[in-house]
Amino acid sequence: MIKYLGSKRRLVPALSVLAEASGASTGLDLFCGTTRVAQAWKRMGISVTAVDSARFAHVLARCYVATDPRAAPGLTKEVVDAVDQLNALVGRPGYVTETFCQASRYFRPENGARIDAVRDVIERDFAGTDVWPVLVTSLLEAADRVDSTTGVQMAYLKAWAPRANQPLTLRVPELLPGPGAAVRGDACVLAGSPGLGRVDLAYLDPPYNQHRYDSNYHVWETIVAWDAPSHYGVACKRDELREPDRRSAFNGKRTMPTALGEVVAAVQADVVILSYNNESWLSFDELLELCAGRGHVEVLAFDSARYVGARIGIHNPAGRKVGAVSHLRNTEYVLVAGDRARVRSMVDAVTRAGLGAAVERPVPLAVDTAEATLPV
């Protein structure tokens, strides 16, 4: 799985217990990201629909959620043979080498040339097939294992990360048996659409602040799109990211509360799970009010490490440290809304398992006003 700022790896055990206690057979992961939650639910036998607006998230969902190896008996062997073929390719410098190895330093040039060669062959030989999303996922994960970043692509390290010296090697992704679906689109548009249908359980993990995932992971967006875009800045971000209409309502302090309220109200699910943290733009009381329209609301709290920028410290654009962060931990809230008896049973299952604490009121926490800039 790729490194991801919004990863819910630590919450997956609790979210799995919530799903099991709910008795759900159908689920929706509306901001699926790397699909950790959708995968966990699929392993439990839940038929999951994974939704995201980012290209890279959609291809991961097509691989891990929508692909059912039992429905295509020869698929796994085809993927194994293709990965062997791709690993045998000689590097051939192209857009990735020029943009992400020479104009910037996300990968060493020899690995950039291999990415170029592999991605060209995937597009030439497998476009339009069921193997395509699996192979693109394999390439993204291979590239992630040899990148030279802190985990986001807003910047790259001044000195090569040790992993960057390893050769790019693709692995066969673990394909999960069972039904599932992947949809790319805006959650504000899709939440109440007939196309998604009604589900037993929906999980919402929206962006928390102004930082955009399509910008934080623009290299993965380009490798998936394979469109050689023009770019800007030292980070070589896609020019399209500067277009005002590309910005999500969830990345604006004024627009986010309305967008989230509309999505929570519109999503067609018996029980809604919403995760948010105490450094977000909404207060605890506002989150409760948003969810109250869905029925009875219970809240779980989880101690969590802050984002990578906080752990690095506060730097100015020149890369010099200019301040100290006030804290390195925050609280992740998981709100569960729906039928009272069902919600209480779900939350009780988590607390009995020792995976989370039920809360009524939050502990106030001052948020850093300084913005942490990663050094380039």
N, C-alpha and C positions, 0 to 999 in steps of 0.2 A: 504494500500500500504506500502511496506517495506521502511525503511529508506535507502536513496540511495544518494551517493556522486554526481552522475551525473544527479540527478533528474531535469526534466524540468518543474516542477510544476509552477513556476512563468512565464514561457514562454508560457504555454498552451493557455491562452486566446488569445495572439497575433497569435500563430500558428493556432489556430482555425479560427480566422478572415482571415488569409492568405488563408487557405484552402477554406473557404466559398467564398471569393472573386475570387478565381481561377476557380470556377465552377467544380472542380474535382469530379469525381465519383469513381475513383480508386486511391489508394495511396500506398506508400511504406515507411516504417519506417525501415531504414537499420541498425541502431544501437539502437535497441528498448529499451534495459535496462528494466525498470519496466513497460514499455508499456503505460506510461501516454499519450504520444502524439497519439499513435495508438488507444488507447481507446477513446480519445476526437474526433478523426476523425471518428471512427466507430459510435459513438453516433450521428454524423452528417449525417449518412447514406452513408458514403464512404466505399467501400470495400477495406480493408487494408491488406497488407501483412507485418508481423512483423518479422524481421530478427535479430538474435544475435548469437554469438558464445558461450556464457556462458550457462551452463545447467539451472541455475535458471531463467535466462531471457527467455529462450525458454519455460520453463514450465509455466511461467506467461503469455507468449504470447498464448500458447495453451489454457489456461483458459479464458483469457479476450478478445482475438482477434479471435482465430479459433473456439471457441465454440459458437454455435448458439442455444439457448434454444428453439427457434421456430422450428428448424429442428428436435429436439428430445423432443417431448412433455412430456415424463415422466422423463426427466433428472433432472429437478429442485427438484422434490419430492425425487428422489433417492439420490441426494446430501444432502438434508435436513435430511433424515433418516440416512445416513451414518455419517454425522457430529454429530448427537445425539448419535449414537453408539460409535463413537470415543471419544466423551467427557465423556462418562461413563466408559472408560477404566481405570484400575488401573495401575499406573506406574510400569515399569519393566526395571531396569537398564541394559544398553547395551553400545554400542559404543559411543553414544553421552554423556552419563553420565561419562564414563571413560575418554573420550578425551576432552570434552568441559566443564566439570564440576569439574573434579578432576585433570587432567593433566593441565588444564587451567580453566578459570573462566568466561566463556561466559554466563552460565545459572546456577541458583541454582540447586543442585542435584535433588530435587523433580520435577522440571520442565524438567530436562534432562531425567529423567526416564519416564516421560509422553511422551516426544518426541520420545524416543525409542519405547515405546509400540504402540503409534499411527502410527508411520512410518512402523513398522513391519506389522500391520494389513492392512494398505493401500496397501502394496506390496503383501501381502498374498491374500487379498480378491478382489482387484480392479485393479491389474496390467493388462494392455492391454485393459481396458475399457475407455469409454468417461469420466467416473467419475474420473479416476486416476489423471489427471492434475489439476482438480478442487480441489480435496482433498489435494494434495501436496501443492498447492497454499495456501489453507486454513491453513495448518500446518506451512508453512513458515511465513505467516503473524502473526499467533498466537505466534510463537517463537520470531519474531521480537518485539512483544509487551512486552516480558518479558526478553529481553537480557540485558547485562550489558556492553555496549560499547558506544563509542561516535558516532556510526553510520557506522563505518567501522570495519572490522575484522582483521586488521593488529595488533590489540592489544585489551585489555579489561581493564576495570577500576579496580583500586586497591581496592576500596570499592564498595559494591554492589549498583547499580543504584536503586532508589526507585521502578521503574517498575519491577525489577527482583523479588521482593517479591510477586508479583501478581501471581495467579495460571494460568497455561497455559489453555486457552480456545479457541477452534476453533469457527469460525463464517462462515456462508455461504457466499461465494463471490458473488458479484453482477454480474450476467451473462448478457452480452449485446446482444440483438437481432441483427441479421444481419450477412451477410457473412464476412469472413475474413480467413486468413491463417497464419500459424506460420512455420518458416523455421530456422533451426539451421545450422550455417556455417560461414565461413570467408567472410566478405564483399568484400575483394579483389578478391575472386574467384566468388562470386555470383552476383556482381553488374551488369555485362553485360550478365549473363547467360540466355539462353532461358527459363529456368524453372521459373524465376520470371516474365517474360513477360514485356510488356510495360505498364506504368501507366501514369496517368495525372499529378501526383504530387509525388515527392520523398523528404523525409526529412532525412538528414544526420547529425548525432550528434556523430562524432568519438571521441575516447579518446584524451585528450589534452596533456598528458605528459607520464612519465615513469610508472605511477601507473596503475596496471592491475586490471580490475574488477573481474576476476576470482580469483585473490589473495585477493583483498579487501573484497570479499564476499565468501571466501572459505568454511565457515560453511554451507552456503546455497547450494554451489556446492555439498558438501558431503551429505547433507540431501536429495537432489534430486537424486544423483547417487546411494546412499545407498549401498556403496561398501566397507565400513570399510577400508579406505586406510591407509597405513603407513604415518607417518607425521614427521615434523621436527620443531625445534625451540619452544620457549615459546608460540607462537601463535598457535602451532599445525597445521600448514599448510600442505596441501596435498603434498606428495613427488613429484608428477608429475609436480608441479609448478616449480621445479628446472630444468626441462628438457629444453634445449635451444630452441628446436623446438616448444615449447608451447607458446613462447612469440610472441605477435602480432607485425606486422610491425609498427603498430600505436603507440607502446610503445617505439620506438627507435628514437632518435633525427635525426639520419642520414637516417633512412628508412621511417619515417613517411611522409615527403613531397611527395616522389614518390608514396607511397601507396595511399595517399589521392588524388593526382592528377589523378591517374589511375581510382580510384573509381568514382570521379566526372565526368570524361570523359566517363566512360563506362555505368553508370547507365541509364537505358532506361526509361526516363521520359520527359514529355513536359516541366515541370518546376521543378527545383531543389532548395530546401531550405537547406542551410548549416549553422549550428550554431557553433561558435567558440568563444574563449574569448581572451582578450588582454594580457594574461599571457601565451599563448601557444607558440609553437616553430616557428610558422609562423607569419610574419608581416602582417599588414593590406594590403599592396600592393601585397604581395605574395598570399593572399587569393583572392583578386580581380583578379589576373592573372589566378589562378586556375579555377575560375568560368567563366572567359570571353569567353572561348570556348563554353559555353552553350548558349550564346546570351547576351542580355542586362542584366546588373547586378545593383541591388539596394541594399542598406545596411540599416538595422535598428540597433539601439544600445539600450541596456538595462542595467541599473545599477543593480549590483548583489552583494550579500554577498559572500566573499571568502569561500573556503572550510573549513571544521571543524578544520583541523590542524592549520590553521592560527589563528582562533579564540581562540584556546587553548594556542598557543604560541610555541616558539621554545625550545625544550628539548633535552638533550643528552640521550644516551641509558640508563642511570641510572635513568632517569625520572626527573632530575633537570632542571629547567628553565635556559637557557643559553643566551637568547637574546629576543629581542622584534621584532615583525613583523612590517614592515613599513606601512602597510595599511590593511584595513579590507574589502574594496570594490574593485570590478573589473568591467569591461565592457564586456557584452556578445554581440557579433555581430551575426546578422542573415542576411545572404546574400541570395538574391532571384535572380535566373538566368533563363532566358527563353525569350519568345517573349516580345518585348518592351512594347506594349500596355497592355498585360496581367500582366506583372510584375509591371508596374506603378500602375495599378488598384489595385493590391493586397497590395502594400506598402501604397498607399493612404488610403485604408480602415483601416489599422492599425493606421496610424497617426491621421485620423479623429476620431477614437475611443479613442484616448488618451492613447494607449497601448504601444507605442514605438516612438522613434525619428529617422527620416531619417538622415543619415550622409554621408558626402563625405570624410572626413579625420578623423582619430582617434586622441584622446588626448593621447600623450605619457605617459607611465607608467613604472616606474622602477619595476622590479620583484625581489623579495627576492632571494638572492643566497643561503642562509642557508636553509637546509631541516628540516622541522618540524617533529620531531619524537614523536609519541604519547606515553605517559608513560604507562607501564604495571603494 
